[in-house]
Amino acid sequence: MAGPSHRHIWKLYWTLIFPFTGFMIGRKLDSLETERLSGFRDKSALYGRELKPGEPPSWPY
């Protein structure tokens, strides 16, 4: 009895790699966006305020 065909293995592999790749790209883009927006922390006209010395920024935690 022969094992599973190579075609079946590749089909399974590609159906697993696409969601994982999409997740990793999305995670990287999200981290880049968070890094970009961190320059605007606590500077909003509505929510902005002066931080006390040694107080951590309001986000990201």
DSSP file (Angstrom, degrees, kcal/mol; ACC not computed):
  #  RESIDUE AA STRUCTURE BP1 BP2  ACC     N-H-->O    O-->H-N    N-H-->O    O-->H-N    TCO  KAPPA ALPHA  PHI   PSI    X-CA   Y-CA   Z-CA
    1    1 A M              0   0    0      0, 0.0     2,-0.2     0, 0.0     0, 0.0   0.000 360.0 360.0 360.0 126.7    0.0    0.0    0.0
    2    2 A A        -     0   0    0      1,-0.1     3,-0.1     0, 0.0     0, 0.0  -0.499 360.0-117.1 -82.5 151.3    1.5    3.3   -1.1
    3    3 A G        -     0   0    0      1,-0.2    -1,-0.1    -2,-0.2     0, 0.0   0.001  56.1 -52.4 -73.6-173.7    1.4    6.4    1.2
    4    4 A P        -     0   0    0      0, 0.0    -1,-0.2     0, 0.0     5,-0.0  -0.309  67.0-104.5 -63.4 146.0   -0.4    9.6    0.5
    5    5 A S     >  -     0   0    0      1,-0.1     4,-1.6    -3,-0.1     3,-0.2  -0.293  21.4-118.2 -70.8 156.9    0.3   11.1   -2.9
    6    6 A H  H  > S+     0   0    0      1,-0.2     4,-2.5     2,-0.2     5,-0.2   0.840 113.3  61.0 -63.1 -33.2    2.6   14.1   -3.2
    7    7 A R  H  > S+     0   0    0      1,-0.2     4,-2.2     2,-0.2    -1,-0.2   0.907 103.7  48.9 -60.9 -42.7   -0.3   16.1   -4.6
    8    8 A H  H  > S+     0   0    0     -3,-0.2     4,-2.1     2,-0.2    -1,-0.2   0.899 110.7  50.5 -65.2 -41.0   -2.4   15.6   -1.5
    9    9 A I  H  X S+     0   0    0     -4,-1.6     4,-2.4     2,-0.2    -2,-0.2   0.921 112.1  46.5 -64.3 -44.3    0.5   16.7    0.8
   10   10 A W  H  X S+     0   0    0     -4,-2.5     4,-2.5     2,-0.2     5,-0.2   0.880 110.2  53.7 -66.5 -37.2    1.1   19.9   -1.3
   11   11 A K  H  X S+     0   0    0     -4,-2.2     4,-1.6    -5,-0.2    -1,-0.2   0.922 112.0  44.8 -62.2 -43.4   -2.6   20.7   -1.3
   12   12 A L  H  X S+     0   0    0     -4,-2.1     4,-1.0     2,-0.2    -2,-0.2   0.904 111.8  53.3 -65.9 -42.3   -2.6   20.4    2.5
   13   13 A Y  H >X S+     0   0    0     -4,-2.4     4,-2.1     1,-0.2     3,-0.6   0.928 109.6  46.6 -60.2 -47.8    0.6   22.5    2.9
   14   14 A W  H 3X S+     0   0    0     -4,-2.5     4,-1.6     1,-0.3    -1,-0.2   0.829 107.9  56.0 -69.3 -31.4   -0.7   25.4    0.8
   15   15 A T  H 3< S+     0   0    0     -4,-1.6    -1,-0.3    -5,-0.2    -2,-0.2   0.735 113.9  41.9 -72.9 -18.8   -4.0   25.5    2.6
   16   16 A L  H <X S+     0   0    0     -4,-1.0     4,-1.2    -3,-0.6    -2,-0.2   0.795 111.9  52.5 -91.3 -33.3   -2.1   25.9    5.8
   17   17 A I  H  X S+     0   0    0     -4,-2.1     4,-2.7     1,-0.2     5,-0.2   0.839 100.1  60.9 -76.8 -32.8    0.5   28.3    4.7
   18   18 A F  H  X S+     0   0    0     -4,-1.6     4,-2.4     2,-0.2     5,-0.2   0.944 107.3  42.6 -63.6 -49.1   -1.8   31.0    3.2
   19   19 A P  H  > S+     0   0    0      0, 0.0     4,-2.3     0, 0.0    -1,-0.2   0.915 116.2  49.8 -63.1 -39.6   -3.7   31.8    6.4
   20   20 A F  H  X S+     0   0    0     -4,-1.2     4,-2.4     2,-0.2    -2,-0.2   0.917 111.6  48.1 -64.0 -43.1   -0.4   31.8    8.5
   21   21 A T  H  X S+     0   0    0     -4,-2.7     4,-2.5     2,-0.2     5,-0.2   0.913 111.5  50.3 -63.9 -42.9    1.3   34.1    6.0
   22   22 A G  H  X S+     0   0    0     -4,-2.4     4,-2.4    -5,-0.2    -2,-0.2   0.895 110.5  50.3 -61.4 -40.3   -1.7   36.4    6.0
   23   23 A F  H  X S+     0   0    0     -4,-2.3     4,-2.4     2,-0.2    -2,-0.2   0.922 111.5  47.5 -63.1 -44.8   -1.6   36.5    9.8
   24   24 A M  H  X S+     0   0    0     -4,-2.4     4,-2.1     2,-0.2    -2,-0.2   0.891 112.6  48.3 -67.4 -39.4    2.1   37.3    9.9
   25   25 A I  H  X S+     0   0    0     -4,-2.5     4,-2.5     2,-0.2    -1,-0.2   0.923 113.1  48.6 -65.2 -43.4    1.8   40.1    7.3
   26   26 A G  H  X S+     0   0    0     -4,-2.4     4,-2.3    -5,-0.2    -2,-0.2   0.891 110.5  50.8 -62.8 -40.2   -1.2   41.6    9.2
   27   27 A R  H  X S+     0   0    0     -4,-2.4     4,-2.2     2,-0.2    -1,-0.2   0.906 111.3  48.1 -64.5 -41.5    0.7   41.4   12.5
   28   28 A K  H  X S+     0   0    0     -4,-2.1     4,-2.3     2,-0.2    -2,-0.2   0.918 112.1  48.7 -65.5 -43.9    3.7   43.2   10.9
   29   29 A L  H  X S+     0   0    0     -4,-2.5     4,-2.2     1,-0.2    -2,-0.2   0.891 111.2  51.1 -63.3 -39.0    1.6   45.9    9.4
   30   30 A D  H  X S+     0   0    0     -4,-2.3     4,-2.3     2,-0.2    -1,-0.2   0.907 110.3  48.3 -64.8 -42.2   -0.2   46.4   12.7
   31   31 A S  H  X S+     0   0    0     -4,-2.2     4,-2.2     2,-0.2    -2,-0.2   0.888 111.4  50.5 -67.2 -37.2    3.1   46.7   14.6
   32   32 A L  H  X S+     0   0    0     -4,-2.3     4,-2.2     2,-0.2    -2,-0.2   0.892 111.1  48.9 -65.5 -38.8    4.4   49.2   12.0
   33   33 A E  H  X S+     0   0    0     -4,-2.2     4,-2.5     2,-0.2    -2,-0.2   0.895 110.8  50.0 -67.7 -40.2    1.2   51.3   12.3
   34   34 A T  H  X S+     0   0    0     -4,-2.3     4,-1.1     2,-0.2    -2,-0.2   0.905 111.4  49.4 -63.2 -41.5    1.4   51.3   16.1
   35   35 A E  H  < S+     0   0    0     -4,-2.2     4,-0.3     2,-0.2    -2,-0.2   0.895 111.8  48.8 -64.0 -40.5    5.0   52.4   15.9
   36   36 A R  H >< S+     0   0    0     -4,-2.2     3,-0.9     1,-0.2    -2,-0.2   0.916 113.6  45.5 -65.6 -43.4    4.1   55.2   13.5
   37   37 A L  H >< S+     0   0    0     -4,-2.5     3,-2.0     1,-0.2    -1,-0.2   0.634  91.2  82.4 -77.8 -13.0    1.2   56.4   15.6
   38   38 A S  G >< S+     0   0    0     -4,-1.1     3,-1.1     1,-0.3    -1,-0.2   0.718  79.8  68.4 -66.4 -17.5    3.2   56.3   18.8
   39   39 A G  G <  S+     0   0    0     -3,-0.9    -1,-0.3    -4,-0.3    -2,-0.1   0.676  99.1  50.7 -70.5 -16.1    4.7   59.7   17.9
   40   40 A F  G X  S+     0   0    0     -3,-2.0     3,-1.5    -4,-0.1    -1,-0.2   0.266  79.2 139.5-104.6   9.0    1.2   61.2   18.5
   41   41 A R  T <  S-     0   0    0     -3,-1.1    -3,-0.0     1,-0.3     7,-0.0  -0.270  77.5  -3.4 -58.5 137.7    0.6   59.7   21.9
   42   42 A D  T 3  S+     0   0    0      1,-0.1     7,-0.9     6,-0.1    -1,-0.3   0.737 106.5 102.7  54.3  28.6   -1.1   62.0   24.4
   43   43 A K    <   +     0   0    0     -3,-1.5    -2,-0.1     5,-0.2    -1,-0.1   0.250  44.3 126.1-120.1  10.1   -1.0   64.9   22.0
   44   44 A S     >  -     0   0    0     -4,-0.2     4,-1.8     1,-0.1    -3,-0.0  -0.378  63.5-132.3 -69.1 146.4   -4.7   64.8   20.9
   45   45 A A  T  4 S+     0   0    0      2,-0.2    -1,-0.1     1,-0.2     0, 0.0   0.833 107.6  38.2 -67.0 -31.5   -6.7   68.1   21.2
   46   46 A L  T  4 S+     0   0    0      1,-0.1    -1,-0.2     3,-0.0    -2,-0.0   0.903 134.6  17.5 -86.1 -44.9   -9.5   66.2   22.9
   47   47 A Y  T  4 S+     0   0    0      2,-0.0    -2,-0.2     0, 0.0    -1,-0.1   0.443  92.0 121.3-110.2  -2.2   -7.5   63.7   25.1
   48   48 A G     <  +     0   0    0     -4,-1.8     2,-0.3    -5,-0.1    -5,-0.2  -0.277  30.5 158.0 -67.3 148.7   -4.1   65.2   25.3
   49   49 A R        -     0   0    0     -7,-0.9     2,-0.4     0, 0.0    -5,-0.1  -0.974  45.5 -90.6-160.2 163.1   -2.5   66.1   28.6
   50   50 A E        -     0   0    0     -2,-0.3     2,-0.3    -7,-0.0    -8,-0.0  -0.669  42.3-133.0 -80.1 132.7    0.9   66.7   30.2
   51   51 A L        -     0   0    0     -2,-0.4     3,-0.1     1,-0.1    -1,-0.0  -0.644  18.4-116.4 -86.8 144.4    2.4   63.5   31.6
   52   52 A K    >   -     0   0    0     -2,-0.3     3,-2.3     1,-0.1     2,-0.1  -0.401  49.2 -79.7 -70.5 154.6    3.9   63.6   35.1
   53   53 A P  T 3  S+     0   0    0      0, 0.0    -1,-0.1     0, 0.0     0, 0.0  -0.371 119.8  11.3 -58.7 129.1    7.6   62.9   35.3
   54   54 A G  T 3  S+     0   0    0      1,-0.3    -2,-0.1    -2,-0.1    -3,-0.0   0.384  92.9 136.0  84.1  -3.3    8.2   59.1   35.1
   55   55 A E    <   -     0   0    0     -3,-2.3    -1,-0.3     1,-0.1     3,-0.1  -0.617  55.2-124.0 -78.1 132.7    4.6   58.4   34.0
   56   56 A P        -     0   0    0      0, 0.0    -4,-0.1     0, 0.0    -1,-0.1  -0.369  34.7 -90.7 -72.6 156.0    4.4   55.9   31.2
   57   57 A P        -     0   0    0      0, 0.0   -16,-0.0     0, 0.0     0, 0.0  -0.229  36.0-112.9 -62.2 158.2    2.5   56.9   28.0
   58   58 A S  S    S+     0   0    0      1,-0.1     3,-0.1    -3,-0.1   -17,-0.0   0.752  85.2  60.6 -69.8 -23.6   -1.2   56.0   27.9
   59   59 A W  S    S+     0   0    0      1,-0.2     2,-0.1   -21,-0.1    -1,-0.1  -0.958  78.7  32.2-156.4 165.6   -0.7   53.4   25.1
   60   60 A P              0   0    0      0, 0.0    -1,-0.2     0, 0.0     0, 0.0   0.759 360.0 360.0 -73.0 153.5    0.4   50.9   23.9
   61   61 A Y              0   0    0     -3,-0.1    -2,-0.1    -2,-0.1    -3,-0.0   0.460 360.0 360.0 -76.8 360.0    0.5   48.9   27.1
